[in-house]
Amino acid sequence: MERPEILMTPGPTQVPPEVLQAQGGPLVYHRGPGYGRLLREVTTGLKAMLKTEGDVLVFTASGTGGLESAVSNLFSPGDRVVVPVAGYFGDRFARIAEAFHLDVRRIEYDWGRATVPEDIAAAVAEAPTKGVLAQHSETSTGVVHDIEAIGHVTREADALLVVDVISSVGAVPYEGDAWGVDVAVGGSQKALGATPGLSFVSVSDAAWAASREATSPRFYFDWAAYKHSYDLPDPESPWTPAISLLLGLREALRLYQEEGEEAVLARHRVLSRATKEGVRALGLDLDGEHLDRAWAVTAVRAPEGIDGNELVAKVRADHGIVLAPGQGPLKGKVFRIGHLGQYDRFDIIRCLAALELTLEAMGYPVKRGAAVAAAEDVFASASAAP
Ligand SMILES: *Cc1c(COP(=O)(O)O)cnc(C)c1O
């Protein structure tokens, strides 16, 4: 029997059957009352998740489309933006800004480091700065950056704060308005566990004001076109939306609400700890700063003599479990386990068991069951907690 592969990647993540079933249903025609209700339910759910009173817009695009929309709607060619780059996705945000001819002041960090809010303050102070473009969770390293502290910097400097929350929201604590985030960009295929293809952005009043002044070219992602359509008595999308994916996303949001934010985040915290303790029990080293808050992704150093990419390929070939390889300078040196989204304890246990078997097969000395036992210890103490 051909069994579907098990995704333990940081996006796309495992999609629950309820979501697949919902998006397999009949199309809701995208003009008229049924679609208006669907869209409103999705945007209302996303606003609650993004903790904002601002608007939320949904695009047919992967997360990168949402990032591009932020750059093209907020800024004009030559505008100065500060972009901390501590991994693959920081680099992507900087490259989008460069593609739109912004004056991009990068702050480069070694991959695995957390960005330093004081560095951002210093870079912002060098010259008049329109915005700071940052990641919350840098998926390539697993590191979760301190957006709240960066929010103090941008508020002080009267700069816009634009945050890629694609792999953070729904996996780690996030506050939108309270942290002073002007624009947050999320995606359907990460913590929400919907299928890829939808990106969403929250837009503050200050971001709307900036978008009216900005002169960068935009059409498909023109926020004003979405706002105009959303404000109709029966809300619409300006262009034909991915109706089926919206049906799936609505169901994913319903599951999120049913479990409840607090429980969802607590689950991510425990699964992350169990993964990390399991890996450590095998004698492997973890990569990245502030591991205590890296609830979305665990980055692991491949042991001496074992190539991370080969390990990832073998876990997949032998056990049907897909892990993520290292990117950029971490290629081959690190592999990543995604545990953001619809995962439970047995997903982690199964993954760790596969890792044990594969490492052993590759000649690494493994005490069988050590990783699984360490994870179970974490689960036991989490269950015992009040
Ligand atoms: C997945 C991801 C993206 C978006 O990538 P797409 O392939 O365009 O969906 C962007 N930023 C981060 C931090 C991500 O994890």
The ligand as an SDF file (V2000), in Angstrom:
LIG
                    3D

 15 15  0  0  0  0  0  0  0  0999 V2000
    7.0740   29.5040    4.7970 C   0  0  0  0  0  0  0  0  0  0  0  0
    7.5830   30.8690    5.0760 C   0  0  0  0  0  0  0  0  0  0  0  0
    7.4430   31.9250    4.1600 C   0  0  0  0  0  0  0  0  0  0  0  0
    6.6440   31.8490    2.9160 C   0  0  0  0  0  0  0  0  0  0  0  0
    7.0440   31.0610    1.9670 O   0  0  0  0  0  0  0  0  0  0  0  0
    6.0400   30.6760    0.7940 P   0  0  0  0  0  0  0  0  0  0  0  0
    6.7150   29.5220    0.1950 O   0  0  0  0  0  0  0  0  0  0  0  0
    5.9270   31.8350   -0.0860 O   0  0  0  0  0  0  0  0  0  0  0  0
    4.7150   30.3550    1.4440 O   0  0  0  0  0  0  0  0  0  0  0  0
    7.9150   33.1690    4.5010 C   0  0  0  0  0  0  0  0  0  0  0  0
    8.4770   33.4000    5.6770 N   0  0  0  0  0  0  0  0  0  0  0  0
    8.6120   32.4350    6.6010 C   0  0  0  0  0  0  0  0  0  0  0  0
    9.2210   32.7850    7.9120 C   0  0  0  0  0  0  0  0  0  0  0  0
    8.1680   31.1470    6.3310 C   0  0  0  0  0  0  0  0  0  0  0  0
    8.2950   30.1890    7.2540 O   0  0  0  0  0  0  0  0  0  0  0  0
  1  2  1  0
  2  3  1  0
  2 14  2  0
  3  4  1  0
  3 10  2  0
  4  5  1  0
  5  6  1  0
  6  7  2  0
  6  8  1  0
  6  9  1  0
 10 11  1  0
 11 12  2  0
 12 13  1  0
 12 14  1  0
 14 15  1  0
M  END
$$$$
